[in-house]
Amino acid sequence: YKSLKNEYLSMWNIVDWISIFVAYSVVVSWIRVYISTAVVNEDFQRIASINLASVNGTEARGAYEGDIATFFESVEGMVETERVYRMTFMFYPMVVLLRLFKSFDAQPRLAVVTRTLVQASSDMVHFFIIFFSCYFCLSINAV
């Protein structure tokens, strides 16, 4: 049990797993954005190919309005997918920073940085609680 904890659940192994998970999430989100963009392009081409002069009757007008509604639903889905992609991509630089600290830990002179951050972590947590509380209040006041 202790070997499992020491070997597979160490800090840097968890950083590696988080890195893999975030990278996978970014790739999957990008593929979803690509697919939804292709769907929007197909819907737009279908709408652009409609001759508006031929939309005279009630039945033709209803079909045209249905195509327009489908197009806007596709655009809305694409925008939501793109927002999720941006949110997942937001975490990637943080993971890269963690991996940078992992490489710092491997080199003795740079390991001073990571060891200092580990020893000062409780003080930094308390500092950031106060800092973000003040920052949040000031940002609310700015609005």
N, C-alpha and C positions, 0 to 999 in steps of 0.2 A: 504494500500500500504506500509506504513512504517513498519507494523508488518511483512509483507511478507519479506521485505528487512532485518529486524533485526533478524527474526527467521530462515529463510531459506537461506539467502544469506550472512550469516556471514562468517568470515574468516575460522573458523574451520569446518563449514558445507561444504564449498567449498573443504577444504582439504579431508573431508570424501568422497565427490563425486569423486574427483580426484583419491583417493585411490581405490574406487570401480571400476572406469573405467580402471585404469592401471592394477589392478588385473585381471579383465575380459579380457583385451587385452593380458595379459601374458598367461592366460589359453587357450584362443582361438588360440594364436600363437603356443603354445605347441601342441595342438591337430592337427593343420595344419602340424607341423613338423613330428608328429607321423604318420599321414596319408601319407605324401609324402615319408617318409622313408619306409613305407610298400610298396608303389608303386615301389620304386627303388629296394627293395629286390625282389619283384615279377619279375621285368624286368631282374634283374641279374640272378635269378634262371632259367628263360627261356633261357637266353643266355648261361649260364653254361651247360644247358642240351643239347645244340646243338652239334652234332658230327661234327667236322670240316672236317672229311674225306668225309662226305656226301655232302659237299658244293662244288660240282664240276661244275654244270651247271650254265648258266647265270641267269636262273630264281631263282635257289636256292641261288646263290650269291647275287642277288638283295634283296631277302627276308632277308638274313642274314644281309646285310648292313642296311636294314630298321629297323631290330631289334636293331642293334647297335646304329643307330641314335635315335631311340625311347628311348633307355637306357640313352644315354647322355643327351637328353632333360629332362628326368626325374631327372637325377642327377643335372642338372642345375637348375631346378625348386626347388629341395630339398635344394640346397645351398642357393638360394634366400630366400626361406621360413625360413631357419635357420638364415639368416642374419636379417630378419625382427624380428624374435623371440629374437635375441640378442639385437636388438635396443629397443624393448618393455621392455625387462627385465632390460635394463640399467636404466630405469626411476624408477623402483621399489624401490631401496635403497633410492632414493631422497624422495619418497613419505613416506617411513618408517621414514625417518628423520623428515619430516613435522609432522607426527603423534606423534613422540617423543616430538617435541616441543608443540604439543597440550596437551600431558599429563603433560609436564612441567608447562603449564599455569594453570593446575588444582591444583597444589601444591604451596602454597604461597612462600616457600623459593626458589623453582626452577623457579617460575614465574618471578623472577628477571632477569633470562637469557632471556626469551622471550620478556619481556618489554624493556630490554636494546637493543635487536636486533631491535625491532620495532622503538624505538626512534633514533637509529643510522642508520636506513635503507637508508636514503637519502645519508648520508656520505659514507656508504658502497657501494651503487650503483656507486657513483662517483669514489671511490677507485678502484672498479673492472673494470670500463671502462678504466681507466689508466693502471691497472695491465694487463688486457687481451690484450690491445693494445701493450704494451711492450713485453708481452709473445709471442704474435703472430709474432711480428717483429723478436724477437730472434729465434723463432722456424723456421721461413723462412730462416734466416741467417744460421742456423745450417745445413740446407739441402744443 
